[in-house]
Amino acid sequence: MPPLPSWYPKIEDALKQLEDPGELYVTRAGVEQLLGVSRRQAIYLLHRWGASTLAGNLVIRRDTLAGRLRAIRKGKIFVDEEQRLARLAGELRRARSAPLRFAAGPAAVKVADLPEGVTIEPGRIEVRFDTPRQGVERLYALAKALVNDFGAFERAAGDHEQSANLG
């Protein structure tokens, strides 16, 4: 599915603003402001939605614009995106509320005991993993090793004298 236009999330706010009493017509600049689009994009949308020229300005009736935005909001693409965003928000809430539990391991991890996939080289730390949970577990082991065995980390990560001067 191609990416949705950047102004789709602004449709609800635009409709609320269009419901407020105002001018009969909305100008190109008004569309730019309502939808947060560029001048060129506003012109394109106005032509697509049947705008006309009034006193040299490209305009669309307020009720026509609101109708076009409501039709987009009811369309399959918009509804599918709303549902996708709702599912994503639910998954994020679920993931954030689930406590992270780590497999029991040694309390005092040393740099030499780091799991496979964690590599320390001069100027570089690499953590490879197959799943997000495995990535977090390896980062946790690395953090414990840094606390418990910083000297070994300095030796593995670079010049010991240079590191000592930085700390």
C-alpha positions in Angstrom: 0.0 0.0 0.0 1.5 3.4 -0.9 2.1 5.9 1.9 -0.9 8.0 2.8 -0.7 11.8 2.2 0.8 13.7 5.1 -2.4 15.7 5.5 -4.7 12.7 6.2 -4.3 12.9 10.0 -5.3 16.5 9.9 -8.8 15.8 8.3 -10.6 15.7 11.6 -9.2 19.0 12.8 -9.9 20.6 9.4 -13.5 19.4 9.5 -14.0 20.9 13.0 -12.6 24.3 11.8 -14.8 24.2 8.7 -17.9 23.7 11.0 -17.2 27.0 12.7 -18.9 30.0 11.0 -16.6 31.7 8.5 -16.3 32.8 4.9 -18.3 31.1 2.3 -15.2 30.2 0.3 -11.8 28.8 1.4 -8.8 30.0 -0.5 -5.6 28.2 -1.4 -3.9 29.7 1.6 -6.7 28.5 3.8 -6.3 25.0 2.5 -2.5 25.2 3.1 -3.3 26.2 6.7 -6.1 23.7 7.3 -4.2 20.7 6.0 -0.6 21.8 6.6 0.3 21.4 2.9 2.5 23.3 0.6 1.3 25.9 -1.9 1.7 23.5 -4.8 -0.1 20.7 -2.9 -3.0 23.0 -2.0 -3.4 24.0 -5.7 -3.4 20.4 -6.8 -6.0 19.4 -4.2 -8.2 22.4 -5.0 -8.2 21.5 -8.7 -8.9 17.9 -7.9 -11.8 18.9 -5.6 -13.4 21.2 -8.2 -12.3 24.6 -7.1 -13.0 27.7 -9.1 -11.5 31.1 -9.6 -13.0 34.1 -7.9 -11.5 37.5 -8.3 -8.3 35.9 -9.4 -8.0 33.6 -6.5 -8.4 29.8 -6.5 -11.3 29.0 -4.0 -13.6 26.2 -3.0 -16.9 26.5 -1.2 -16.6 25.7 2.5 -19.3 23.1 2.4 -17.9 21.5 -0.7 -14.5 21.2 0.9 -16.0 19.7 4.1 -18.0 17.3 1.9 -14.8 16.2 0.1 -13.0 15.7 3.4 -15.9 13.7 4.9 -15.9 11.5 1.8 -12.2 10.8 2.2 -12.7 10.1 5.9 -15.3 7.5 5.0 -13.2 5.9 2.2 -11.6 2.5 2.5 -8.0 3.8 2.6 -8.7 6.2 5.4 -10.7 3.6 7.4 -8.0 0.9 6.9 -5.4 3.4 8.1 -7.4 4.4 11.2 -7.8 0.7 12.0 -4.1 0.0 11.5 -3.2 2.9 13.8 -5.6 1.7 16.5 -4.1 -1.8 16.3 -0.6 -0.3 16.5 -1.6 1.8 19.5 -3.0 -1.2 21.2 0.1 -3.3 20.6 2.3 -0.5 21.9 0.2 -0.2 25.1 0.3 -3.9 25.6 4.1 -4.0 25.0 4.7 -1.1 27.4 2.6 -2.6 30.1 4.2 -6.1 29.9 7.1 -6.3 32.4 10.4 -7.4 31.1 11.6 -10.5 32.8 15.1 -11.9 32.2 16.2 -15.4 32.5 18.1 -16.0 35.8 21.8 -15.5 35.1 24.9 -14.7 37.0 24.6 -11.5 39.0 28.2 -10.5 38.3 28.6 -10.8 34.5 32.1 -10.3 33.3 33.1 -9.1 29.8 34.5 -12.5 29.1 31.1 -14.0 30.0 29.1 -12.0 27.5 26.7 -14.0 25.4 27.2 -14.9 21.8 26.3 -12.0 19.6 27.9 -9.4 21.8 31.2 -8.2 20.4 33.5 -5.5 21.8 36.3 -4.2 19.6 38.4 -1.1 19.7 35.9 1.8 19.0 33.0 -0.6 18.5 30.3 -2.5 20.4 28.1 -4.8 18.4 25.0 -6.6 19.6 23.4 -9.1 17.2 20.1 -10.7 18.0 17.2 -12.6 16.4 14.3 -11.3 18.4 13.7 -8.0 20.3 13.6 -9.9 23.6 17.0 -11.5 22.9 18.3 -8.0 22.0 17.2 -6.6 25.3 18.7 -9.6 27.2 22.0 -9.1 25.5 22.1 -5.4 26.1 21.2 -6.1 29.8 24.1 -8.5 30.0 26.4 -5.9 28.4 25.3 -3.3 30.9 26.0 -5.6 33.9 29.4 -6.5 32.5 30.3 -2.8 32.1 29.4 -2.2 35.7 31.2 -5.3 37.1 34.2 -5.4 34.8 35.0 -2.0 33.4 38.7 -2.6 33.2 38.2 -5.5 30.9 35.9 -3.4 28.7 38.5 -0.7 28.5 41.1 -3.2 27.4 38.8 -4.8 24.8 37.4 -1.5 23.5 40.6 0.5 23.0 43.8 2.0 24.3 43.7 1.6 28.1 45.8 4.8 28.6 43.6 6.9 26.4 40.4 5.6 28.1 41.9 6.3 31.5 42.6 9.9 30.5 38.9 10.4 29.5 37.4 9.0 32.7 
